[in-house]
Amino acid sequence: MLPLIEAKKRAEAHSAEELAWLCRSFVAHEVPDYQVAAWLMAVRWQGMTESETLALTQALVASGEVLEWPRDLRVVDKHSTGGVGDKTSIALVPLLAAAGLTFVKMSGRGLGHTGGTIDKLEAIPGFQTDLEPDRLKRQVEEIGCALVAQSPTLVPADGLLYALRDVTSTVDSLPLIASSVMSKKLASGAASIILDVKYGSGAFMSTEGEAEELARAMIAIGRGAGRRVSALLSPMSEPLGMTVGNSLEVQEAIEVLHGGGPDDLRELTLELGSRLYAMAHGHPHIAAASQTLQSLIDSGAAADKLEQLIAAQGGDASVVGNPAALAQAPVVRTVAAEQGGWVTGVDARGVADAALLLGAGRVRKGDAIDTRTGVRLLARTGAAVERGTPLAEIYAAAEGAAAEAVRKLLSSVTVGEEQARRAPAHRAID
């Protein structure tokens, strides 16, 4: 291990064999974590070449199981770098499965201000996210899709490295981020992958330039491994959609499959889905793909597929026909504008922090989540308001938490004298 640390200190590139040895040895507990921590810090400062990053990704994949699927299936996957109110996977997976693609989406839990898809799904009564491999494969063969928690047998080296990165301040390394994300996508067996890379106050990457750099690094890894990969850069200065909080977000995703939902959420879901559908079929006709997916929404086939998915994983599928039946917090408070004018900003991070105060997220791993709580926005940037106009609704378990969240939300929604424009739409990176 010492020669690898020394080499990276001097900004020298590692060979694929060296990186494979490192991952194997770390999983086998043959090298101490303090030496791996030193290596991670050297990588954080010196970086990695494109070929090194690909080799590290492949070494991570080789450290565990790889899902294999019949060759005649068009297997797809999607990854979002996280954000506030991002519930696209809940709508996207059944939509593309209804279109004949095979979509096995492995997701994680939320931590800090970013929400987790697994937490959102657990707002559905009875829904199971931990599936045994045999059950997962049977379900995918029967209905073409699954929404499950990350399997501990896939890329175990990544799990060990990430835990170490988290406590050594080496999370913010582009090659380590890119290899971590893409190792899980490659291990899932997907041939076509769409990446949703967020930027802004509610995202991990603060600027569009940083998001593009990460997107291009992940695209290079995927294509180097023989996969079709495309990316969208999505602004996250404001929440996606109008809700933040698990039960509320599931309701909103279901609305999209019924042809409704907020414009920005519906448009991003269709854009991600259209690009993934076109990639899977090996053609560039994005507009035609969008029409195909819209027809599946209009016909009810996409919503029907979500019912099948929920039922297959033990959940109450009746919520698809009646999303309002999902549990709601007992205390509902309206946040009203304190002055008239125009809404000039709705800070994503601030709204997420308000939801955290309500118990909709977790500050530390293992914290309990109240899936009933959250925030429903009633006004977005560009809206005209008067004093007393409702800006949002707070869903809380108790009065004290509601009062705190109201104060936080009022500081997160700014009202000014001049009308402001919404953030620019998503941008494709191919």
ABEGO torsion letter per residue (X at the ends): XAAAAAAAAAGBBBBAAAAAAAAAAAAAGABBAAAAAAAAAAAAAAEBBAAAAAAAAAAAAAABBBBBBBAABBBBBBBBAEEBGBAAAAAAAAAAAAAGBBBBBBBBBBBEABBBAAAAAAABBGBBABBBAAAAAAAAAAAGBBBBBBBAABGAAAAAAAAAAAAAGAABBAAAAAAAAAAAAAAAGBABBBBBBBBEAABABABAAAAAAAAAAAAAAAAAAGBBBBBBBBBAABBBEABBEAAAAAAAAAAAAAGBEBAAAAAAAAAAAAAAAAAAAGBABAAAAAAAAAAAAAAGAAAAAAAAAAAAAGBBAAAAABAAABBBBABBBBBBBABBEBBABBBAAAAAAAAAAAGABBABBGBBBBAABEBBBABBBGBBBBBGBBABBBBBABAAAAAAAAAAAAAABBBBABBBBBBBBBBBBX
